[in-house]
């Protein structure tokens, strides 16, 4: 089963699927190696990784296409990605969908913020009129070549106009043909359950450090009937914390004497990145080339 069909299967089946957030190809490889079935690659982690900046909409479709392409190329499991506001008008959105599709993404979500898009948990958000968002969504759906690629519509209306407005927008998004609709900022179990009653599609919850102390337990989400939950930034923060810890230890101890337990063993790292397979491939090509030359010389 290809990654796009797998993502749809995951969202349609009973039970909660956990989707950690990758910030680069190596973190994606680790997610897959730990047995997760799918992952998310969001703008918050992407901007942190690519630019070491906060997510304020300062990147572009080419940066994201390259970034997501490297992540998708590193793994076989589905990668669900952030398409911001589509990076421009309907023609830009068409190019974005085609580029992300070629990069290998299994699904994407596009939002209704004004440009430049910013993290949904940061202040200062504004949303476009719903008619403009429906145009964005229609352009994305029309641009899709592979019908298995999931296209979701996200609204930030909850934090601007309230949950009633967010639910109404999600209902319109589904009527327009979106595979999934998601109101960001709906974090309590009561609100999640209301959204699930009134927005008839799989619900993907979000547990982000940027949301503050609003985290629900996985057991609560599973009991509520949530299809999937994403952790878009936890691994980014874990990596930053680990790197800073090792850097400070090297400076403090004048070496690596006290950080061995914080480092991945060399053999484990080589297994993760597939070094043995790479070397075997090199040797095979060298042997095949040598055999061709020897065969020609023998024939002469």
C-alpha positions as CSV (number, residue, x, y, z in Angstrom):
1,X,0.0,0.0,0.0
2,X,1.4,3.4,-0.9
3,X,1.8,6.2,1.7
4,X,-1.2,8.2,0.5
5,X,-3.6,5.2,0.7
6,X,-2.1,4.3,4.1
7,X,-2.8,7.8,5.5
8,X,-6.4,7.6,4.4
9,X,-6.7,4.1,6.0
10,X,-5.2,5.3,9.2
11,X,-7.7,8.2,9.5
12,X,-10.7,6.0,8.6
13,X,-10.1,3.1,11.0
14,X,-11.1,3.1,14.7
15,X,-8.6,4.0,17.3
16,X,-6.1,6.8,17.9
17,X,-2.9,7.0,15.8
18,X,0.0,9.1,17.1
19,X,1.8,11.2,14.5
20,X,5.1,12.8,15.8
21,X,6.5,15.8,14.0
22,X,9.6,15.6,11.9
23,X,11.8,18.7,11.6
24,X,14.3,17.2,9.1
25,X,15.1,13.9,7.3
26,X,17.0,12.4,10.2
27,X,14.3,13.1,12.7
28,X,11.8,11.5,10.2
29,X,14.1,8.4,10.0
30,X,14.0,8.1,13.8
31,X,10.2,8.4,13.9
32,X,9.9,5.6,11.4
33,X,12.6,3.4,13.1
34,X,10.6,3.7,16.4
35,X,7.6,2.1,14.7
36,X,5.3,5.0,14.2
37,X,2.9,4.6,11.3
38,X,2.7,8.2,10.1
39,X,4.2,11.6,10.8
40,X,3.5,15.3,10.4
41,X,6.0,17.9,9.1
42,X,4.7,21.4,10.1
43,X,5.7,24.9,9.5
44,X,6.7,25.6,13.1
45,X,9.3,22.8,13.1
46,X,10.3,23.5,9.5
47,X,11.1,27.2,10.1
48,X,12.9,26.3,13.3
49,X,15.0,23.8,11.4
50,X,15.6,25.7,8.2
51,X,16.0,29.2,9.5
52,X,16.3,29.0,13.3
53,X,13.4,31.5,13.5
54,X,9.9,31.6,14.8
55,X,7.1,30.6,12.3
56,X,5.9,34.0,11.0
57,X,5.3,33.1,7.4
58,X,8.7,34.1,6.1
59,X,9.5,31.0,4.0
60,X,8.3,30.1,0.5
61,X,7.0,27.2,-1.5
62,X,10.4,26.2,-2.9
63,X,12.0,26.1,0.5
64,X,9.1,23.9,1.8
65,X,9.1,21.7,-1.3
66,X,12.8,20.9,-0.8
67,X,12.4,20.4,2.9
68,X,9.4,18.1,2.6
69,X,11.0,16.3,-0.3
70,X,14.0,15.4,1.8
71,X,11.8,14.2,4.6
72,X,9.6,12.1,2.3
73,X,12.6,10.6,0.6
74,X,14.0,9.4,3.9
75,X,11.0,7.3,4.9
76,X,8.3,5.0,3.6
77,X,5.5,6.0,6.0
78,X,3.0,8.8,5.2
79,X,4.1,12.4,5.8
80,X,1.3,14.9,6.3
81,X,2.5,18.5,5.8
82,X,1.7,22.2,6.4
83,X,0.9,24.2,3.3
84,X,0.4,27.5,5.2
85,X,-2.1,29.7,3.2
86,X,-0.9,28.2,-0.1
87,X,1.9,30.8,-0.6
88,X,-0.1,33.2,-2.7
89,X,-3.2,33.3,-4.9
90,X,-5.0,30.4,-6.6
91,X,-2.3,30.1,-9.2
92,X,0.4,29.8,-6.5
93,X,-1.8,27.2,-4.7
94,X,-2.0,25.2,-7.9
95,X,1.8,25.2,-8.2
96,X,2.2,24.3,-4.5
97,X,-0.1,21.3,-4.7
98,X,1.7,19.9,-7.7
99,X,5.1,20.6,-6.1
100,X,4.2,18.9,-2.8
101,X,2.7,16.0,-4.7
102,X,5.9,15.5,-6.6
103,X,7.9,15.7,-3.4
104,X,6.0,12.7,-2.1
105,X,3.8,14.1,0.6
106,X,0.8,11.9,1.6
107,X,-1.4,14.8,2.6
108,X,-1.5,18.5,3.3
109,X,-3.5,21.1,5.0
110,X,-4.1,24.7,3.9
111,X,-5.4,27.4,6.2
112,X,-7.5,30.5,6.1
113,X,-5.2,33.0,7.7
114,X,-4.2,36.2,5.9
115,X,-0.7,36.3,4.4
116,X,1.8,36.0,6.0
117,X,0.7,33.0,7.9
118,X,1.9,32.5,11.4
119,X,1.8,29.7,14.0
120,X,-1.8,29.3,15.0
121,X,-1.0,29.7,18.7
122,X,0.8,33.0,18.3
123,X,-1.1,36.3,18.8
124,X,-1.9,38.7,15.9
125,X,-3.7,36.2,13.6
126,X,-6.2,37.4,11.0
127,X,-8.4,35.3,8.8
128,X,-9.6,35.9,5.3
129,X,-13.3,36.0,4.3
130,X,-14.7,32.5,4.0
131,X,-15.2,33.0,0.2
132,X,-11.5,33.6,-0.2
133,X,-10.7,30.4,1.7
134,X,-13.1,28.4,-0.4
135,X,-11.3,29.7,-3.5
136,X,-8.0,28.5,-2.1
137,X,-9.5,25.1,-1.3
138,X,-11.1,24.7,-4.8
139,X,-7.8,25.6,-6.4
140,X,-6.0,23.0,-4.3
141,X,-8.5,20.3,-5.1
142,X,-8.4,21.0,-8.8
143,X,-4.6,20.9,-8.9
144,X,-4.4,17.5,-7.3
145,X,-3.3,14.7,-9.7
146,X,-3.4,11.8,-7.4
147,X,-6.9,11.4,-5.8
148,X,-5.3,9.6,-2.9
149,X,-3.4,12.6,-1.7
150,X,-5.4,14.0,1.3
151,X,-6.2,17.7,1.2
152,X,-7.4,19.1,4.5
153,X,-8.6,22.6,5.2
154,X,-7.7,24.3,8.5
155,X,-9.3,27.3,10.1
156,X,-8.0,29.7,12.7
157,X,-11.4,31.2,13.2
158,X,-11.7,29.8,16.7
159,X,-9.1,32.2,18.1
160,X,-10.5,35.1,16.2
161,X,-14.3,34.8,16.0
162,X,-15.0,31.8,18.3
163,X,-15.8,28.1,18.0
164,X,-19.2,28.6,16.3
165,X,-17.6,30.4,13.4
166,X,-14.9,27.8,13.2
167,X,-17.4,25.0,13.0
168,X,-19.4,26.7,10.3
169,X,-16.2,27.2,8.2
170,X,-15.3,23.6,8.6
171,X,-18.7,22.5,7.4
172,X,-18.4,24.7,4.3
173,X,-14.9,23.3,3.7
174,X,-16.3,19.8,3.6
175,X,-19.2,20.8,1.3
176,X,-16.5,22.3,-1.0
177,X,-14.8,18.9,-1.2
178,X,-12.1,18.9,1.4
179,X,-11.1,15.4,2.7
180,X,-10.9,16.7,6.2
181,X,-11.5,20.0,8.1
182,X,-9.8,21.1,11.2
183,X,-10.4,24.0,13.6
184,X,-7.1,24.9,15.2
185,X,-7.2,26.0,18.9
186,X,-9.9,23.5,19.8
187,X,-8.1,21.8,22.7
188,X,-10.6,20.8,25.5
189,X,-12.3,17.4,25.3
190,X,-15.8,19.1,25.4
191,X,-14.9,21.3,22.4
192,X,-13.3,18.4,20.5
193,X,-16.4,16.3,21.1
194,X,-18.6,19.1,19.8
195,X,-16.5,19.5,16.7
196,X,-16.7,15.8,16.0
197,X,-20.5,15.8,16.3
198,X,-20.9,18.8,14.0
199,X,-18.0,18.4,11.5
200,X,-18.5,15.1,9.8
201,X,-14.9,13.9,9.1
202,X,-12.0,12.3,10.9
203,X,-10.7,14.5,13.7
204,X,-7.0,15.1,14.0
205,X,-6.1,16.6,17.4
206,X,-2.9,18.6,18.0
207,X,-0.6,18.6,21.0
208,X,1.8,21.5,20.7
209,X,4.1,23.1,23.3
210,X,3.0,26.4,21.8
211,X,-0.6,25.8,23.0
212,X,0.5,26.1,26.7
213,X,-1.1,24.0,29.5
214,X,-4.0,22.7,27.4
215,X,-2.7,19.2,26.7
216,X,-5.2,16.3,26.7
217,X,-4.0,12.8,27.5
218,X,-3.9,10.2,24.7
219,X,-6.4,8.1,26.6
220,X,-8.9,11.0,26.7
221,X,-8.5,11.6,23.0
222,X,-8.8,7.9,22.2
223,X,-12.0,7.6,24.3
224,X,-13.5,10.6,22.6
225,X,-13.0,9.0,19.2
226,X,-10.3,11.1,17.8
227,X,-8.6,9.5,14.7
228,X,-5.1,10.9,15.1
229,X,-3.1,13.2,17.2
230,X,0.0,15.2,16.1
231,X,3.0,16.3,18.2
232,X,4.4,18.8,15.7
233,X,7.1,20.4,17.8
234,X,8.1,18.0,20.6
235,X,11.0,16.4,18.7
236,X,12.4,19.8,17.6
237,X,12.4,21.0,21.2
238,X,13.9,17.7,22.4
239,X,16.7,18.0,19.8
240,X,17.5,21.6,20.7
241,X,17.6,20.7,24.4
242,X,19.9,17.7,23.8
243,X,22.3,19.7,21.6
244,X,22.5,22.5,24.1
245,X,23.2,20.1,27.0
246,X,26.1,18.4,25.1
247,X,27.6,21.8,24.0
248,X,27.5,23.0,27.6
249,X,29.0,19.8,28.9
250,X,31.9,20.0,26.4
251,X,32.7,23.5,27.5
252,X,32.3,22.7,31.2
253,X,34.3,19.4,31.1
254,X,36.7,20.2,28.3
255,X,35.6,17.1,26.4
256,X,33.1,14.4,26.0
257,X,33.8,12.6,29.3
258,X,30.4,13.2,30.8
259,X,28.1,13.1,27.8
260,X,28.5,9.5,26.6
261,X,25.0,8.6,27.8
262,X,23.5,11.4,25.8
263,X,25.0,10.3,22.4
264,X,23.6,7.7,20.0
265,X,26.2,4.9,19.7
266,X,28.1,4.9,16.4
267,X,26.8,1.5,15.4
268,X,23.2,2.5,16.1
269,X,23.7,5.6,14.0
270,X,25.2,3.6,11.1
271,X,22.2,1.2,11.3
272,X,19.8,4.1,11.3
273,X,21.2,5.8,8.3
274,X,21.8,2.5,6.4
275,X,25.5,2.7,6.0
276,X,25.9,-1.0,5.4
277,X,23.4,-0.9,2.5
278,X,25.2,2.0,1.0
279,X,28.6,0.3,1.1
280,X,27.1,-3.0,-0.2
281,X,25.7,-1.0,-3.2
282,X,29.1,0.6,-3.9
283,X,30.8,-2.8,-3.8
284,X,28.1,-4.3,-6.2
285,X,28.6,-1.5,-8.7
286,X,32.4,-1.8,-8.5
287,X,32.2,-5.6,-9.0
288,X,29.8,-5.3,-11.9
289,X,32.0,-2.7,-13.6
290,X,35.1,-4.8,-13.1
291,X,33.4,-7.9,-14.5
292,X,32.4,-5.9,-17.6
293,X,36.0,-4.8,-18.2
294,X,37.3,-8.3,-17.6
295,X,34.8,-9.8,-19.9
296,X,35.7,-7.5,-22.7
297,X,39.4,-8.1,-22.2
298,X,38.9,-11.8,-22.3
299,X,36.9,-11.6,-25.5
300,X,39.7,-9.6,-27.1
